[in-house]
Amino acid sequence: MGALRGAARKKRAQTKEQVFTIFPRLGERRRQLAGTLSGGEQQMVAIGRGLMARPALLMVDEPFLGLAPRVIEQIADVLTAINRERGITVVFIEQNVELALRMAHRGYILESGRAILEGPSAGLLASPDVKRIFLGH
């Protein structure tokens, strides 16, 4: 579905193999309906579908919600690699502030839809406000 338009369509087979390289489990399950996959596998499908469009920017909403710690680590590694190795900007929304800020270059902390803090992630992680409010320190 992600490769229906333009240049993405022309490189669909190549991109699909790249997605299966990133997520070997999806390659193993390529004949299975997405709705019957585990939560982590469904998140892999969602990210893979986004990558099929060959984007310059990938937006992901709550990529770690309800996932096992090992799967969270795997998805975090993949999102980081997508950014570093492929040069794709990754924008993600995540409630786990510490994990999000450890992964990101820049962070925006929202409250009731308004940015209350923003800046380089390392600075936000070191912020006394972030430590007190979100990290329990």
C-alpha positions as CSV (number, residue, x, y, z in Angstrom):
1,M,0.0,0.0,0.0
2,G,2.8,2.4,0.8
3,A,4.3,2.2,-2.7
4,L,1.4,3.1,-4.8
5,R,2.6,6.4,-6.1
6,G,5.4,7.8,-8.3
7,A,9.0,6.7,-7.7
8,A,8.0,4.5,-4.9
9,R,5.9,2.3,-7.3
10,K,8.9,1.9,-9.6
11,K,11.1,0.7,-6.8
12,R,8.5,-1.4,-5.0
13,A,10.2,-4.8,-5.2
14,Q,13.6,-3.3,-4.1
15,T,12.1,-1.4,-1.2
16,K,10.0,-4.4,-0.1
17,E,13.2,-6.5,0.2
18,Q,14.8,-3.7,2.2
19,V,11.9,-3.7,4.6
20,F,12.2,-7.5,4.9
21,T,16.0,-7.0,5.6
22,I,15.1,-4.5,8.4
23,F,12.3,-6.7,9.7
24,P,13.2,-10.4,8.9
25,R,10.1,-11.5,10.8
26,L,7.9,-9.8,8.3
27,G,9.6,-11.7,5.5
28,E,8.9,-14.9,7.3
29,R,5.2,-13.9,7.7
30,R,4.7,-12.3,4.3
31,R,1.7,-14.5,3.5
32,Q,-0.1,-13.9,6.8
33,L,-2.8,-11.2,7.2
34,A,-1.5,-8.2,9.2
35,G,-4.4,-8.3,11.6
36,T,-3.4,-11.7,12.8
37,L,0.2,-10.7,13.7
38,S,1.3,-9.8,17.2
39,G,1.3,-6.2,18.3
40,G,5.1,-5.8,17.7
41,E,4.8,-7.4,14.3
42,Q,1.9,-5.1,13.4
43,Q,4.0,-2.1,14.4
44,M,6.7,-3.4,12.1
45,V,4.2,-3.6,9.3
46,A,3.1,0.0,10.0
47,I,6.7,1.2,9.8
48,G,7.5,-0.9,6.8
49,R,4.4,0.4,5.0
50,G,5.6,3.9,5.7
51,L,9.1,3.1,4.3
52,M,7.5,1.7,1.2
53,A,6.7,5.2,0.1
54,R,10.4,6.1,0.2
55,P,9.8,9.1,2.4
56,A,12.1,11.9,3.4
57,L,10.2,12.1,6.7
58,L,8.5,9.3,8.6
59,M,5.9,10.1,11.2
60,V,5.1,7.4,13.8
61,D,2.5,7.7,16.6
62,E,3.2,5.8,19.9
63,P,5.5,3.2,18.3
64,F,6.1,1.4,21.7
65,L,2.7,1.3,23.1
66,G,1.8,-2.1,24.6
67,L,5.0,-3.8,23.4
68,A,7.3,-6.1,25.2
69,P,10.6,-4.6,26.3
70,R,12.6,-6.6,23.8
71,V,10.4,-5.5,20.9
72,I,10.6,-1.9,22.1
73,E,14.4,-2.1,22.0
74,Q,14.2,-3.6,18.5
75,I,11.8,-0.9,17.2
76,A,13.9,1.8,18.8
77,D,17.0,0.5,17.1
78,V,15.2,0.3,13.7
79,L,13.9,3.9,14.0
80,T,17.4,5.1,15.0
81,A,19.0,3.3,12.1
82,I,16.4,4.6,9.6
83,N,17.4,8.1,10.7
84,R,21.2,7.6,10.8
85,E,21.8,5.2,7.9
86,R,19.1,6.3,5.5
87,G,18.9,10.0,6.3
88,I,15.2,9.8,6.9
89,T,13.8,12.3,9.4
90,V,11.8,10.4,12.0
91,V,9.1,12.3,13.9
92,F,7.5,10.3,16.6
93,I,5.0,10.8,19.4
94,E,5.8,8.9,22.6
95,Q,4.7,9.0,26.2
96,N,7.8,7.4,27.5
97,V,9.7,10.6,27.8
98,E,13.0,9.1,28.8
99,L,13.1,6.7,25.9
100,A,11.9,9.3,23.4
101,L,14.6,11.8,24.5
102,R,17.3,9.2,24.4
103,M,16.5,8.4,20.8
104,A,15.8,11.9,19.5
105,H,18.0,14.8,18.5
106,R,15.4,17.3,19.5
107,G,12.4,17.1,21.8
108,Y,9.1,18.8,22.3
109,I,7.2,18.1,25.5
110,L,3.5,18.9,25.1
111,E,0.8,19.5,27.7
112,S,-2.8,19.9,26.6
113,G,-1.6,20.2,23.0
114,R,0.9,23.0,23.8
115,A,4.6,22.8,23.8
116,I,5.8,23.5,27.3
117,L,9.4,22.6,26.9
118,E,11.5,22.2,23.8
119,G,15.2,21.9,22.8
120,P,18.0,19.5,22.2
121,S,17.1,16.1,23.7
122,A,20.3,16.0,25.9
123,G,19.4,19.3,27.4
124,L,15.8,18.2,28.1
125,L,17.0,15.0,29.7
126,A,19.3,17.0,32.0
127,S,16.5,19.5,32.8
128,P,15.5,19.6,36.5
129,D,11.8,20.1,35.3
130,V,11.9,17.0,33.1
131,K,13.6,15.0,35.8
132,R,11.1,16.0,38.4
133,I,7.9,15.8,36.4
134,F,8.5,12.9,34.0
135,L,11.4,10.9,35.3
136,G,10.6,10.9,39.0
137,H,13.9,12.2,40.1
